[in-house]
Amino acid sequence: MTKTNTPIRRKIKGVVVSDKMDKTVVVRVDRYVKHPKYGKYYTITKRYKAHDENDAYKVGDVVIIEESKPISKDKTFIVLEKVAARE
């Protein structure tokens, strides 16, 4: 059995909340987690900047982003595909 050098990359589903930058979209990712002590469920929201080469994705699109090598100071994700259109 040989080891491959391909890194494991995270794939995350989120909603595009901003497309004002050139070749960049901001994607909001929501996680629904349970508090370890109190048991209450709450939502954690995080925003990621993702590379969009052709400016194809607009606000409201549900997309899948994948981790990559750093593209700029804040941008370490690439948009893979659109899951659903705007609502």
PDB file of N, CA, C and O in Angstrom:
ATOM      1  N   MET A   1       0.843  -1.180   0.000  1.00  0.00           N
ATOM      2  CA  MET A   1       0.000   0.000   0.000  1.00  0.00           C
ATOM      3  C   MET A   1       0.888   1.244   0.000  1.00  0.00           C
ATOM      4  O   MET A   1       1.765   1.387   0.852  1.00  0.00           O
ATOM      5  N   THR A   2       0.659   2.128  -0.945  1.00  0.00           N
ATOM      6  CA  THR A   2       1.468   3.333  -1.054  1.00  0.00           C
ATOM      7  C   THR A   2       0.694   4.534  -0.535  1.00  0.00           C
ATOM      8  O   THR A   2      -0.531   4.605  -0.633  1.00  0.00           O
ATOM      9  N   LYS A   3       1.438   5.460   0.011  1.00  0.00           N
ATOM     10  CA  LYS A   3       0.826   6.693   0.511  1.00  0.00           C
ATOM     11  C   LYS A   3       0.733   7.704  -0.621  1.00  0.00           C
ATOM     12  O   LYS A   3       1.664   7.865  -1.410  1.00  0.00           O
ATOM     13  N   THR A   4      -0.388   8.371  -0.685  1.00  0.00           N
ATOM     14  CA  THR A   4      -0.530   9.440  -1.674  1.00  0.00           C
ATOM     15  C   THR A   4      -0.273  10.772  -0.999  1.00  0.00           C
ATOM     16  O   THR A   4      -0.487  10.924   0.204  1.00  0.00           O
ATOM     17  N   ASN A   5       0.178  11.716  -1.764  1.00  0.00           N
ATOM     18  CA  ASN A   5       0.502  13.027  -1.225  1.00  0.00           C
ATOM     19  C   ASN A   5      -0.645  14.023  -1.336  1.00  0.00           C
ATOM     20  O   ASN A   5      -0.440  15.219  -1.127  1.00  0.00           O
ATOM     21  N   THR A   6      -1.848  13.555  -1.659  1.00  0.00           N
ATOM     22  CA  THR A   6      -2.972  14.467  -1.788  1.00  0.00           C
ATOM     23  C   THR A   6      -3.495  14.843  -0.402  1.00  0.00           C
ATOM     24  O   THR A   6      -3.815  13.967   0.401  1.00  0.00           O
ATOM     25  N   PRO A   7      -3.582  16.135  -0.126  1.00  0.00           N
ATOM     26  CA  PRO A   7      -4.072  16.557   1.186  1.00  0.00           C
ATOM     27  C   PRO A   7      -5.591  16.386   1.295  1.00  0.00           C
ATOM     28  O   PRO A   7      -6.311  16.403   0.297  1.00  0.00           O
ATOM     29  N   ILE A   8      -6.044  16.222   2.517  1.00  0.00           N
ATOM     30  CA  ILE A   8      -7.485  16.160   2.758  1.00  0.00           C
ATOM     31  C   ILE A   8      -7.983  17.595   2.859  1.00  0.00           C
ATOM     32  O   ILE A   8      -7.517  18.371   3.694  1.00  0.00           O
ATOM     33  N   ARG A   9      -8.940  17.939   1.997  1.00  0.00           N
ATOM     34  CA  ARG A   9      -9.443  19.309   1.958  1.00  0.00           C
ATOM     35  C   ARG A   9     -10.878  19.345   2.435  1.00  0.00           C
ATOM     36  O   ARG A   9     -11.698  18.516   2.042  1.00  0.00           O
ATOM     37  N   ARG A  10     -11.178  20.322   3.294  1.00  0.00           N
ATOM     38  CA  ARG A  10     -12.542  20.474   3.795  1.00  0.00           C
ATOM     39  C   ARG A  10     -13.454  21.003   2.701  1.00  0.00           C
ATOM     40  O   ARG A  10     -13.071  21.884   1.933  1.00  0.00           O
ATOM     41  N   LYS A  11     -14.660  20.459   2.638  1.00  0.00           N
ATOM     42  CA  LYS A  11     -15.697  20.968   1.750  1.00  0.00           C
ATOM     43  C   LYS A  11     -16.853  21.407   2.629  1.00  0.00           C
ATOM     44  O   LYS A  11     -17.332  20.651   3.473  1.00  0.00           O
ATOM     45  N   ILE A  12     -17.297  22.645   2.419  1.00  0.00           N
ATOM     46  CA  ILE A  12     -18.324  23.236   3.274  1.00  0.00           C
ATOM     47  C   ILE A  12     -19.421  23.821   2.401  1.00  0.00           C
ATOM     48  O   ILE A  12     -19.142  24.391   1.347  1.00  0.00           O
ATOM     49  N   LYS A  13     -20.678  23.680   2.841  1.00  0.00           N
ATOM     50  CA  LYS A  13     -21.816  24.258   2.121  1.00  0.00           C
ATOM     51  C   LYS A  13     -22.240  25.538   2.829  1.00  0.00           C
ATOM     52  O   LYS A  13     -22.334  25.573   4.056  1.00  0.00           O
ATOM     53  N   GLY A  14     -22.497  26.589   2.051  1.00  0.00           N
ATOM     54  CA  GLY A  14     -22.912  27.860   2.635  1.00  0.00           C
ATOM     55  C   GLY A  14     -23.650  28.720   1.624  1.00  0.00           C
ATOM     56  O   GLY A  14     -23.880  28.309   0.486  1.00  0.00           O
ATOM     57  N   VAL A  15     -24.019  29.923   2.058  1.00  0.00           N
ATOM     58  CA  VAL A  15     -24.796  30.856   1.244  1.00  0.00           C
ATOM     59  C   VAL A  15     -23.935  32.084   0.938  1.00  0.00           C
ATOM     60  O   VAL A  15     -23.284  32.632   1.828  1.00  0.00           O
ATOM     61  N   VAL A  16     -23.937  32.507  -0.317  1.00  0.00           N
ATOM     62  CA  VAL A  16     -23.198  33.708  -0.713  1.00  0.00           C
ATOM     63  C   VAL A  16     -23.914  34.933  -0.144  1.00  0.00           C
ATOM     64  O   VAL A  16     -25.099  35.142  -0.406  1.00  0.00           O
ATOM     65  N   VAL A  17     -23.188  35.743   0.637  1.00  0.00           N
ATOM     66  CA  VAL A  17     -23.789  36.941   1.226  1.00  0.00           C
ATOM     67  C   VAL A  17     -23.249  38.227   0.621  1.00  0.00           C
ATOM     68  O   VAL A  17     -23.835  39.292   0.816  1.00  0.00           O
ATOM     69  N   SER A  18     -22.127  38.146  -0.118  1.00  0.00           N
ATOM     70  CA  SER A  18     -21.588  39.333  -0.771  1.00  0.00           C
ATOM     71  C   SER A  18     -20.812  38.917  -2.016  1.00  0.00           C
ATOM     72  O   SER A  18     -20.053  37.947  -2.001  1.00  0.00           O
ATOM     73  N   ASP A  19     -21.020  39.676  -3.099  1.00  0.00           N
ATOM     74  CA  ASP A  19     -20.270  39.423  -4.330  1.00  0.00           C
ATOM     75  C   ASP A  19     -19.710  40.730  -4.895  1.00  0.00           C
ATOM     76  O   ASP A  19     -19.522  40.849  -6.106  1.00  0.00           O
ATOM     77  N   LYS A  20     -19.446  41.700  -4.035  1.00  0.00           N
ATOM     78  CA  LYS A  20     -19.022  43.024  -4.487  1.00  0.00           C
ATOM     79  C   LYS A  20     -17.554  43.086  -4.886  1.00  0.00           C
ATOM     80  O   LYS A  20     -17.158  43.976  -5.639  1.00  0.00           O
ATOM     81  N   MET A  21     -16.736  42.147  -4.391  1.00  0.00           N
ATOM     82  CA  MET A  21     -15.317  42.160  -4.715  1.00  0.00           C
ATOM     83  C   MET A  21     -15.070  41.486  -6.062  1.00  0.00           C
ATOM     84  O   MET A  21     -15.898  40.717  -6.550  1.00  0.00           O
ATOM     85  N   ASP A  22     -13.917  41.791  -6.652  1.00  0.00           N
ATOM     86  CA  ASP A  22     -13.544  41.196  -7.929  1.00  0.00           C
ATOM     87  C   ASP A  22     -12.982  39.797  -7.696  1.00  0.00           C
ATOM     88  O   ASP A  22     -12.009  39.634  -6.960  1.00  0.00           O
ATOM     89  N   LYS A  23     -13.595  38.780  -8.325  1.00  0.00           N
ATOM     90  CA  LYS A  23     -13.179  37.379  -8.242  1.00  0.00           C
ATOM     91  C   LYS A  23     -13.238  36.805  -6.826  1.00  0.00           C
ATOM     92  O   LYS A  23     -12.550  35.831  -6.520  1.00  0.00           O
ATOM     93  N   THR A  24     -14.059  37.407  -5.963  1.00  0.00           N
ATOM     94  CA  THR A  24     -14.196  36.927  -4.583  1.00  0.00           C
ATOM     95  C   THR A  24     -15.644  37.011  -4.157  1.00  0.00           C
ATOM     96  O   THR A  24     -16.336  37.979  -4.471  1.00  0.00           O
ATOM     97  N   VAL A  25     -16.109  35.987  -3.433  1.00  0.00           N
ATOM     98  CA  VAL A  25     -17.428  36.027  -2.813  1.00  0.00           C
ATOM     99  C   VAL A  25     -17.255  35.731  -1.331  1.00  0.00           C
ATOM    100  O   VAL A  25     -16.315  35.045  -0.928  1.00  0.00           O
ATOM    101  N   VAL A  26     -18.173  36.256  -0.523  1.00  0.00           N
ATOM    102  CA  VAL A  26     -18.180  35.955   0.906  1.00  0.00           C
ATOM    103  C   VAL A  26     -19.301  34.949   1.141  1.00  0.00           C
ATOM    104  O   VAL A  26     -20.449  35.184   0.763  1.00  0.00           O
ATOM    105  N   VAL A  27     -18.956  33.827   1.771  1.00  0.00           N
ATOM    106  CA  VAL A  27     -19.902  32.734   1.982  1.00  0.00           C
ATOM    107  C   VAL A  27     -20.168  32.589   3.477  1.00  0.00           C
ATOM    108  O   VAL A  27     -19.237  32.477   4.275  1.00  0.00           O
ATOM    109  N   ARG A  28     -21.454  32.593   3.852  1.00  0.00           N
ATOM    110  CA  ARG A  28     -21.854  32.408   5.252  1.00  0.00           C
ATOM    111  C   ARG A  28     -22.135  30.930   5.499  1.00  0.00           C
ATOM    112  O   ARG A  28     -22.928  30.308   4.791  1.00  0.00           O
ATOM    113  N   VAL A  29     -21.470  30.376   6.517  1.00  0.00           N
ATOM    114  CA  VAL A  29     -21.651  28.970   6.873  1.00  0.00           C
ATOM    115  C   VAL A  29     -22.239  28.906   8.279  1.00  0.00           C
ATOM    116  O   VAL A  29     -21.674  29.460   9.222  1.00  0.00           O
ATOM    117  N   ASP A  30     -23.383  28.224   8.414  1.00  0.00           N
ATOM    118  CA  ASP A  30     -24.041  28.079   9.710  1.00  0.00           C
ATOM    119  C   ASP A  30     -23.835  26.666  10.236  1.00  0.00           C
ATOM    120  O   ASP A  30     -23.992  25.692   9.499  1.00  0.00           O
ATOM    121  N   ARG A  31     -23.480  26.558  11.521  1.00  0.00           N
ATOM    122  CA  ARG A  31     -23.368  25.258  12.184  1.00  0.00           C
ATOM    123  C   ARG A  31     -24.324  25.242  13.364  1.00  0.00           C
ATOM    124  O   ARG A  31     -24.406  26.214  14.114  1.00  0.00           O
ATOM    125  N   TYR A  32     -25.038  24.154  13.529  1.00  0.00           N
ATOM    126  CA  TYR A  32     -26.015  23.992  14.598  1.00  0.00           C
ATOM    127  C   TYR A  32     -25.373  23.076  15.631  1.00  0.00           C
ATOM    128  O   TYR A  32     -25.203  21.884  15.374  1.00  0.00           O
ATOM    129  N   VAL A  33     -25.008  23.621  16.811  1.00  0.00           N
ATOM    130  CA  VAL A  33     -24.263  22.848  17.801  1.00  0.00           C
ATOM    131  C   VAL A  33     -24.988  22.830  19.146  1.00  0.00           C
ATOM    132  O   VAL A  33     -25.810  23.696  19.445  1.00  0.00           O
ATOM    133  N   LYS A  34     -24.661  21.828  19.935  1.00  0.00           N
ATOM    134  CA  LYS A  34     -25.255  21.679  21.256  1.00  0.00           C
ATOM    135  C   LYS A  34     -24.253  22.144  22.306  1.00  0.00           C
ATOM    136  O   LYS A  34     -23.082  21.767  22.258  1.00  0.00           O
ATOM    137  N   HIS A  35     -24.711  22.967  23.258  1.00  0.00           N
ATOM    138  CA  HIS A  35     -23.844  23.434  24.324  1.00  0.00           C
ATOM    139  C   HIS A  35     -23.459  22.248  25.210  1.00  0.00           C
ATOM    140  O   HIS A  35     -24.328  21.475  25.614  1.00  0.00           O
ATOM    141  N   PRO A  36     -22.158  22.092  25.520  1.00  0.00           N
ATOM    142  CA  PRO A  36     -21.734  20.904  26.251  1.00  0.00           C
ATOM    143  C   PRO A  36     -22.296  20.797  27.675  1.00  0.00           C
ATOM    144  O   PRO A  36     -22.543  19.693  28.161  1.00  0.00           O
ATOM    145  N   LYS A  37     -22.494  21.911  28.328  1.00  0.00           N
ATOM    146  CA  LYS A  37     -22.972  21.871  29.711  1.00  0.00           C
ATOM    147  C   LYS A  37     -24.485  21.977  29.817  1.00  0.00           C
ATOM    148  O   LYS A  37     -25.117  21.218  30.553  1.00  0.00           O
ATOM    149  N   TYR A  38     -25.067  22.920  29.083  1.00  0.00           N
ATOM    150  CA  TYR A  38     -26.481  23.228  29.260  1.00  0.00           C
ATOM    151  C   TYR A  38     -27.403  22.493  28.292  1.00  0.00           C
ATOM    152  O   TYR A  38     -28.615  22.455  28.507  1.00  0.00           O
ATOM    153  N   GLY A  39     -26.851  21.909  27.231  1.00  0.00           N
ATOM    154  CA  GLY A  39     -27.670  21.117  26.323  1.00  0.00           C
ATOM    155  C   GLY A  39     -28.484  21.899  25.322  1.00  0.00           C
ATOM    156  O   GLY A  39     -29.175  21.306  24.494  1.00  0.00           O
ATOM    157  N   LYS A  40     -28.421  23.221  25.378  1.00  0.00           N
ATOM    158  CA  LYS A  40     -29.197  24.042  24.448  1.00  0.00           C
ATOM    159  C   LYS A  40     -28.506  24.055  23.081  1.00  0.00           C
ATOM    160  O   LYS A  40     -27.279  24.108  23.000  1.00  0.00           O
ATOM    161  N   TYR A  41     -29.295  24.007  22.021  1.00  0.00           N
ATOM    162  CA  TYR A  41     -28.760  24.101  20.669  1.00  0.00           C
ATOM    163  C   TYR A  41     -28.715  25.559  20.238  1.00  0.00           C
ATOM    164  O   TYR A  41     -29.643  26.322  20.505  1.00  0.00           O
ATOM    165  N   TYR A  42     -27.641  25.940  19.574  1.00  0.00           N
ATOM    166  CA  TYR A  42     -27.517  27.304  19.078  1.00  0.00           C
ATOM    167  C   TYR A  42     -26.748  27.290  17.759  1.00  0.00           C
ATOM    168  O   TYR A  42     -26.095  26.302  17.423  1.00  0.00           O
ATOM    169  N   THR A  43     -26.831  28.386  17.021  1.00  0.00           N
ATOM    170  CA  THR A  43     -26.224  28.483  15.694  1.00  0.00           C
ATOM    171  C   THR A  43     -24.926  29.284  15.766  1.00  0.00           C
ATOM    172  O   THR A  43     -24.881  30.377  16.331  1.00  0.00           O
ATOM    173  N   ILE A  44     -23.877  28.718  15.183  1.00  0.00           N
ATOM    174  CA  ILE A  44     -22.622  29.438  15.035  1.00  0.00           C
ATOM    175  C   ILE A  44     -22.501  29.813  13.562  1.00  0.00           C
ATOM    176  O   ILE A  44     -22.580  28.948  12.690  1.00  0.00           O
ATOM    177  N   THR A  45     -22.310  31.099  13.285  1.00  0.00           N
ATOM    178  CA  THR A  45     -22.189  31.584  11.913  1.00  0.00           C
ATOM    179  C   THR A  45     -20.757  32.036  11.673  1.00  0.00           C
ATOM    180  O   THR A  45     -20.183  32.765  12.482  1.00  0.00           O
ATOM    181  N   LYS A  46     -20.189  31.605  10.566  1.00  0.00           N
ATOM    182  CA  LYS A  46     -18.847  32.017  10.204  1.00  0.00           C
ATOM    183  C   LYS A  46     -18.847  32.419   8.739  1.00  0.00           C
ATOM    184  O   LYS A  46     -19.564  31.836   7.927  1.00  0.00           O
ATOM    185  N   ARG A  47     -18.036  33.422   8.405  1.00  0.00           N
ATOM    186  CA  ARG A  47     -17.969  33.919   7.033  1.00  0.00           C
ATOM    187  C   ARG A  47     -16.596  33.625   6.450  1.00  0.00           C
ATOM    188  O   ARG A  47     -15.572  33.896   7.077  1.00  0.00           O
ATOM    189  N   TYR A  48     -16.583  33.069   5.242  1.00  0.00           N
ATOM    190  CA  TYR A  48     -15.341  32.748   4.555  1.00  0.00           C
ATOM    191  C   TYR A  48     -15.295  33.489   3.233  1.00  0.00           C
ATOM    192  O   TYR A  48     -16.308  33.613   2.543  1.00  0.00           O
ATOM    193  N   LYS A  49     -14.105  33.985   2.881  1.00  0.00           N
ATOM    194  CA  LYS A  49     -13.910  34.557   1.552  1.00  0.00           C
ATOM    195  C   LYS A  49     -13.450  33.434   0.636  1.00  0.00           C
ATOM    196  O   LYS A  49     -12.542  32.674   0.972  1.00  0.00           O
ATOM    197  N   ALA A  50     -14.086  33.340  -0.524  1.00  0.00           N
ATOM    198  CA  ALA A  50     -13.777  32.260  -1.461  1.00  0.00           C
ATOM    199  C   ALA A  50     -13.509  32.828  -2.850  1.00  0.00           C
ATOM    200  O   ALA A  50     -14.098  33.833  -3.248  1.00  0.00           O
ATOM    201  N   HIS A  51     -12.618  32.175  -3.573  1.00  0.00           N
ATOM    202  CA  HIS A  51     -12.227  32.608  -4.911  1.00  0.00           C
ATOM    203  C   HIS A  51     -13.281  32.186  -5.933  1.00  0.00           C
ATOM    204  O   HIS A  51     -13.687  31.025  -5.987  1.00  0.00           O
ATOM    205  N   ASP A  52     -13.714  33.152  -6.741  1.00  0.00           N
ATOM    206  CA  ASP A  52     -14.710  32.923  -7.798  1.00  0.00           C
ATOM    207  C   ASP A  52     -14.140  33.518  -9.080  1.00  0.00           C
ATOM    208  O   ASP A  52     -14.328  34.702  -9.358  1.00  0.00           O
ATOM    209  N   GLU A  53     -13.450  32.700  -9.852  1.00  0.00           N
ATOM    210  CA  GLU A  53     -12.678  33.169 -11.007  1.00  0.00           C
ATOM    211  C   GLU A  53     -13.508  33.959 -12.014  1.00  0.00           C
ATOM    212  O   GLU A  53     -13.043  34.979 -12.523  1.00  0.00           O
ATOM    213  N   ASN A  54     -14.740  33.504 -12.315  1.00  0.00           N
ATOM    214  CA  ASN A  54     -15.537  34.128 -13.373  1.00  0.00           C
ATOM    215  C   ASN A  54     -16.651  35.037 -12.857  1.00  0.00           C
ATOM    216  O   ASN A  54     -17.495  35.471 -13.641  1.00  0.00           O
ATOM    217  N   ASP A  55     -16.674  35.328 -11.576  1.00  0.00           N
ATOM    218  CA  ASP A  55     -17.755  36.121 -10.965  1.00  0.00           C
ATOM    219  C   ASP A  55     -19.116  35.544 -11.330  1.00  0.00           C
ATOM    220  O   ASP A  55     -20.029  36.283 -11.700  1.00  0.00           O
ATOM    221  N   ALA A  56     -19.252  34.231 -11.227  1.00  0.00           N
ATOM    222  CA  ALA A  56     -20.471  33.542 -11.654  1.00  0.00           C
ATOM    223  C   ALA A  56     -21.525  33.432 -10.555  1.00  0.00           C
ATOM    224  O   ALA A  56     -22.694  33.189 -10.854  1.00  0.00           O
ATOM    225  N   TYR A  57     -21.142  33.602  -9.309  1.00  0.00           N
ATOM    226  CA  TYR A  57     -22.067  33.375  -8.190  1.00  0.00           C
ATOM    227  C   TYR A  57     -22.555  34.703  -7.635  1.00  0.00           C
ATOM    228  O   TYR A  57     -21.789  35.655  -7.492  1.00  0.00           O
ATOM    229  N   LYS A  58     -23.858  34.748  -7.324  1.00  0.00           N
ATOM    230  CA  LYS A  58     -24.497  35.972  -6.852  1.00  0.00           C
ATOM    231  C   LYS A  58     -25.032  35.785  -5.437  1.00  0.00           C
ATOM    232  O   LYS A  58     -25.069  34.667  -4.922  1.00  0.00           O
ATOM    233  N   VAL A  59     -25.440  36.872  -4.820  1.00  0.00           N
ATOM    234  CA  VAL A  59     -25.970  36.839  -3.450  1.00  0.00           C
ATOM    235  C   VAL A  59     -27.191  35.931  -3.393  1.00  0.00           C
ATOM    236  O   VAL A  59     -28.094  36.040  -4.223  1.00  0.00           O
ATOM    237  N   GLY A  60     -27.215  35.039  -2.411  1.00  0.00           N
ATOM    238  CA  GLY A  60     -28.334  34.128  -2.226  1.00  0.00           C
ATOM    239  C   GLY A  60     -28.092  32.735  -2.766  1.00  0.00           C
ATOM    240  O   GLY A  60     -28.842  31.817  -2.434  1.00  0.00           O
ATOM    241  N   ASP A  61     -27.065  32.542  -3.593  1.00  0.00           N
ATOM    242  CA  ASP A  61     -26.761  31.212  -4.119  1.00  0.00           C
ATOM    243  C   ASP A  61     -26.199  30.326  -3.012  1.00  0.00           C
ATOM    244  O   ASP A  61     -25.389  30.775  -2.201  1.00  0.00           O
ATOM    245  N   VAL A  62     -26.629  29.070  -2.980  1.00  0.00           N
ATOM    246  CA  VAL A  62     -26.069  28.090  -2.053  1.00  0.00           C
ATOM    247  C   VAL A  62     -24.943  27.383  -2.799  1.00  0.00           C
ATOM    248  O   VAL A  62     -25.163  26.792  -3.856  1.00  0.00           O
ATOM    249  N   VAL A  63     -23.726  27.448  -2.236  1.00  0.00           N
ATOM    250  CA  VAL A  63     -22.549  26.923  -2.922  1.00  0.00           C
ATOM    251  C   VAL A  63     -21.765  25.973  -2.018  1.00  0.00           C
ATOM    252  O   VAL A  63     -21.951  25.953  -0.801  1.00  0.00           O
ATOM    253  N   ILE A  64     -20.891  25.192  -2.637  1.00  0.00           N
ATOM    254  CA  ILE A  64     -19.945  24.364  -1.907  1.00  0.00           C
ATOM    255  C   ILE A  64     -18.563  24.967  -2.130  1.00  0.00           C
ATOM    256  O   ILE A  64     -18.150  25.201  -3.266  1.00  0.00           O
ATOM    257  N   ILE A  65     -17.844  25.218  -1.011  1.00  0.00           N
ATOM    258  CA  ILE A  65     -16.492  25.762  -1.102  1.00  0.00           C
ATOM    259  C   ILE A  65     -15.509  24.708  -0.600  1.00  0.00           C
ATOM    260  O   ILE A  65     -15.842  23.877   0.245  1.00  0.00           O
ATOM    261  N   GLU A  66     -14.278  24.760  -1.144  1.00  0.00           N
ATOM    262  CA  GLU A  66     -13.259  23.794  -0.769  1.00  0.00           C
ATOM    263  C   GLU A  66     -12.004  24.527  -0.330  1.00  0.00           C
ATOM    264  O   GLU A  66     -11.611  25.527  -0.931  1.00  0.00           O
ATOM    265  N   GLU A  67     -11.381  24.018   0.725  1.00  0.00           N
ATOM    266  CA  GLU A  67     -10.150  24.586   1.238  1.00  0.00           C
ATOM    267  C   GLU A  67      -9.030  24.421   0.206  1.00  0.00           C
ATOM    268  O   GLU A  67      -8.960  23.406  -0.486  1.00  0.00           O
ATOM    269  N   SER A  68      -8.158  25.426   0.111  1.00  0.00           N
ATOM    270  CA  SER A  68      -7.045  25.367  -0.832  1.00  0.00           C
ATOM    271  C   SER A  68      -5.844  26.074  -0.218  1.00  0.00           C
ATOM    272  O   SER A  68      -5.894  26.535   0.922  1.00  0.00           O
ATOM    273  N   LYS A  69      -4.787  26.150  -0.976  1.00  0.00           N
ATOM    274  CA  LYS A  69      -3.635  26.911  -0.493  1.00  0.00           C
ATOM    275  C   LYS A  69      -4.028  28.391  -0.454  1.00  0.00           C
ATOM    276  O   LYS A  69      -4.935  28.789  -1.184  1.00  0.00           O
ATOM    277  N   PRO A  70      -3.386  29.206   0.360  1.00  0.00           N
ATOM    278  CA  PRO A  70      -3.766  30.615   0.456  1.00  0.00           C
ATOM    279  C   PRO A  70      -3.663  31.335  -0.885  1.00  0.00           C
ATOM    280  O   PRO A  70      -2.652  31.249  -1.582  1.00  0.00           O
ATOM    281  N   ILE A  71      -4.734  32.045  -1.225  1.00  0.00           N
ATOM    282  CA  ILE A  71      -4.779  32.803  -2.474  1.00  0.00           C
ATOM    283  C   ILE A  71      -4.426  34.261  -2.198  1.00  0.00           C
ATOM    284  O   ILE A  71      -3.787  34.925  -3.014  1.00  0.00           O
ATOM    285  N   SER A  72      -4.851  34.745  -1.036  1.00  0.00           N
ATOM    286  CA  SER A  72      -4.493  36.088  -0.586  1.00  0.00           C
ATOM    287  C   SER A  72      -4.464  36.062   0.943  1.00  0.00           C
ATOM    288  O   SER A  72      -4.488  34.989   1.545  1.00  0.00           O
ATOM    289  N   LYS A  73      -4.414  37.213   1.556  1.00  0.00           N
ATOM    290  CA  LYS A  73      -4.317  37.274   3.024  1.00  0.00           C
ATOM    291  C   LYS A  73      -5.493  36.582   3.705  1.00  0.00           C
ATOM    292  O   LYS A  73      -5.292  35.835   4.664  1.00  0.00           O
ATOM    293  N   ASP A  74      -6.712  36.814   3.231  1.00  0.00           N
ATOM    294  CA  ASP A  74      -7.908  36.260   3.869  1.00  0.00           C
ATOM    295  C   ASP A  74      -8.539  35.103   3.089  1.00  0.00           C
ATOM    296  O   ASP A  74      -9.404  34.406   3.620  1.00  0.00           O
ATOM    297  N   LYS A  75      -8.126  34.895   1.860  1.00  0.00           N
ATOM    298  CA  LYS A  75      -8.813  33.960   0.976  1.00  0.00           C
ATOM    299  C   LYS A  75      -8.086  32.619   0.919  1.00  0.00           C
ATOM    300  O   LYS A  75      -6.989  32.523   0.368  1.00  0.00           O
ATOM    301  N   THR A  76      -8.711  31.573   1.498  1.00  0.00           N
ATOM    302  CA  THR A  76      -8.116  30.235   1.462  1.00  0.00           C
ATOM    303  C   THR A  76      -9.113  29.181   0.985  1.00  0.00           C
ATOM    304  O   THR A  76      -8.901  27.987   1.194  1.00  0.00           O
ATOM    305  N   PHE A  77     -10.188  29.613   0.353  1.00  0.00           N
ATOM    306  CA  PHE A  77     -11.199  28.698  -0.175  1.00  0.00           C
ATOM    307  C   PHE A  77     -11.472  29.000  -1.639  1.00  0.00           C
ATOM    308  O   PHE A  77     -11.259  30.119  -2.105  1.00  0.00           O
ATOM    309  N   ILE A  78     -11.949  27.982  -2.362  1.00  0.00           N
ATOM    310  CA  ILE A  78     -12.336  28.114  -3.765  1.00  0.00           C
ATOM    311  C   ILE A  78     -13.771  27.621  -3.895  1.00  0.00           C
ATOM    312  O   ILE A  78     -14.135  26.607  -3.299  1.00  0.00           O
ATOM    313  N   VAL A  79     -14.591  28.333  -4.670  1.00  0.00           N
ATOM    314  CA  VAL A  79     -15.966  27.893  -4.895  1.00  0.00           C
ATOM    315  C   VAL A  79     -15.936  26.753  -5.903  1.00  0.00           C
ATOM    316  O   VAL A  79     -15.403  26.899  -7.003  1.00  0.00           O
ATOM    317  N   LEU A  80     -16.518  25.602  -5.515  1.00  0.00           N
ATOM    318  CA  LEU A  80     -16.548  24.435  -6.405  1.00  0.00           C
ATOM    319  C   LEU A  80     -17.760  24.439  -7.315  1.00  0.00           C
ATOM    320  O   LEU A  80     -17.638  24.353  -8.537  1.00  0.00           O
ATOM    321  N   GLU A  81     -18.946  24.541  -6.697  1.00  0.00           N
ATOM    322  CA  GLU A  81     -20.168  24.441  -7.488  1.00  0.00           C
ATOM    323  C   GLU A  81     -21.347  25.089  -6.775  1.00  0.00           C
ATOM    324  O   GLU A  81     -21.321  25.342  -5.570  1.00  0.00           O
ATOM    325  N   LYS A  82     -22.381  25.345  -7.570  1.00  0.00           N
ATOM    326  CA  LYS A  82     -23.620  25.890  -7.027  1.00  0.00           C
ATOM    327  C   LYS A  82     -24.574  24.727  -6.745  1.00  0.00           C
ATOM    328  O   LYS A  82     -24.781  23.859  -7.593  1.00  0.00           O
ATOM    329  N   VAL A  83     -25.153  24.725  -5.535  1.00  0.00           N
ATOM    330  CA  VAL A  83     -26.104  23.670  -5.156  1.00  0.00           C
ATOM    331  C   VAL A  83     -27.520  24.111  -5.471  1.00  0.00           C
ATOM    332  O   VAL A  83     -28.315  23.337  -6.004  1.00  0.00           O
ATOM    333  N   ALA A  84     -27.835  25.355  -5.142  1.00  0.00           N
ATOM    334  CA  ALA A  84     -29.182  25.879  -5.380  1.00  0.00           C
ATOM    335  C   ALA A  84     -29.069  27.342  -5.781  1.00  0.00           C
ATOM    336  O   ALA A  84     -28.111  28.026  -5.421  1.00  0.00           O
ATOM    337  N   ALA A  85     -30.052  27.810  -6.525  1.00  0.00           N
ATOM    338  CA  ALA A  85     -30.067  29.206  -6.964  1.00  0.00           C
ATOM    339  C   ALA A  85     -30.643  30.100  -5.869  1.00  0.00           C
ATOM    340  O   ALA A  85     -30.999  29.635  -4.786  1.00  0.00           O
ATOM    341  N   ARG A  86     -30.725  31.377  -6.175  1.00  0.00           N
ATOM    342  CA  ARG A  86     -31.265  32.348  -5.222  1.00  0.00           C
ATOM    343  C   ARG A  86     -32.685  32.036  -4.840  1.00  0.00           C
ATOM    344  O   ARG A  86     -33.449  31.462  -5.615  1.00  0.00           O
ATOM    345  N   GLU A  87     -33.025  32.424  -3.632  1.00  0.00           N
ATOM    346  CA  GLU A  87     -34.396  32.180  -3.150  1.00  0.00           C
ATOM    347  C   GLU A  87     -35.245  33.404  -3.270  1.00  0.00           C
ATOM    348  O   GLU A  87     -36.422  33.376  -2.912  1.00  0.00           O
TER     349      GLU A  87
END
